[in-house]
Amino acid sequence: MKKYLFIFGLVGTALFTACSSADDLVADIPSQGLSEEEKAMIIEAGQDSDVPITLGTVANSRAMTRTPIEPETGTTLFTTPANQYLGVFCLAQGKQAGAPSIVPDDGNILWNSSDYAMWLNNIPAKVLKHNAGDASPITGGDAQNYSYVQFMKDDFSGTKFYYYPFGNWYYYDFYAYYPRQASGNVWVGQGRVVVSYTITGKEDIIWARAIGGTSVTDPVTSNSVKSYSAKYMRLSKEDLDRNGSPDHTEFEVVPGLAFDHKLTQFVFSVKPHFKDRVELNTKGYRVTKMEVIDVYNQLELYAADKTGGDHGALKIKNLSTTDSILVRNTDGSADLDDTPDSVIVATNGDAAATDVAGITTKEIGYALLPTSDMLTAAGYTNQYMVSIEMDQKDEAGRYPEDDGYSGNDVPNTVVTLPLPTGGKYEAGKKYNITLEIYSPTNIQATATLAGWGDPVVIPAIPVE
């Protein structure tokens, strides 16, 4: 399967406005039995440092589906579609050894209430391309072709820069997911972030985490500083000797995000049964609509889970509704629900074929659906059923949308999809489903399944 690497250039939010006076900021801190000195320390720690948040990302072995994100031909570079964004979190995972006593210990860090424990909260970001030779948004990346992330303002009116906090109280993990959901569909708890989706079959849900916790040593104080924080990044770039080369650039010292695909992709095609190819061609049979029926469409992505094992898990929501999921054109541009998108089952070439090898398959489209593991975990059957709608020409060669049509309706057909080898549909894999259409005098369809096969791995772009 494919791999993707891009660089996240994040930029930062202060929790208090820069124009506020120190006295105003101190007054904003709840008393909580704190001294004025401790209040001032909290204010100082929450200011932006001079270290921009920069992340490198390498997708793991789950291939990108055709929509909504596809890399450039022959590369691992891609961009997010217009008006589509990642959502990114920066969440405290633990207390730094040198943090003041007012900072809660690891087990008491609460993302929804501890000061600065949630440094980035569902920040929208888009993926852009950097060309070698252009001025690089990441220091030291000028000579490379790469994709990078640019953060947006909450109202999407422009870009924004984020920085690590000035105070090195915590070390952080980063989480990113796609497509980003609005705040009303994102729940932040003490140690868990859950994103809600109602899928339509078009969304490609992906997720990544950059794990902190590794340490470098401050050469002056000999204190161990854990990633990721402003001090860690400074020490990594200025004092570490990685690969025998000191004074590393920002591009070379970056955390990595490994993206997982959370859904399974079905790509549907049709072909005529060999013995019925002439009749199907003569009567102009065509598929006008295809749906996967009774799909559990309400899902929850556990974007972060500090205390449990649900990091990145996508689950079917308890008591989820069901709906029919439309099979969509593979390029994602339109739904297969009108005449221009109809697909002829048997062509003249099929009718002239002398053996089965001469029959062609015609791709209908795709649907991104919950995996078998998700269905099984929720207590549901892990097989899908597909509804096929077709029409035909009348004796004058007219279709139902033409004036004077006098043909007969073609009954709908429902097919249960077979399971692949191994008995389940897996996340990040594409399954090619071929539906073989029989004679119109006895409408039926059989389904054959071809798995996507072994993953084709595209090497990650090196960050040297």
Secondary structure by P-SEA (a helix, b strand, c coil): cbbbbbbbbbbbbbcccccccaaaaaaacccccccaaaaaaaaaaaccccccbbbbbbbccccccccccccccccccccccccbbbbbbbbbcccccccccccccccccccccccccccccbbbbbbbbbcccccccccccccccbbbbbbbcccccbbbbbbccccccccbbbbbbccccccccccccccbbbbbbbccccccccbbbbbccbbbbccccccccccccaaaaaaaacccccccccccccccbbbbbbbbbcbbbbbbbbbccccaaaaaaaaccccccccccccccbbbbcccccccccccccccccbbbbbbbcccccccccccccccccccccccccccccccccbbbbbcbbbbbbcaaaaaaaccccbbbbbbbbcccccccccccccccbbbbbbbbbbbbbbcccccccccbbbbbbbbbccccccbbbbbbbcccccccccccccc
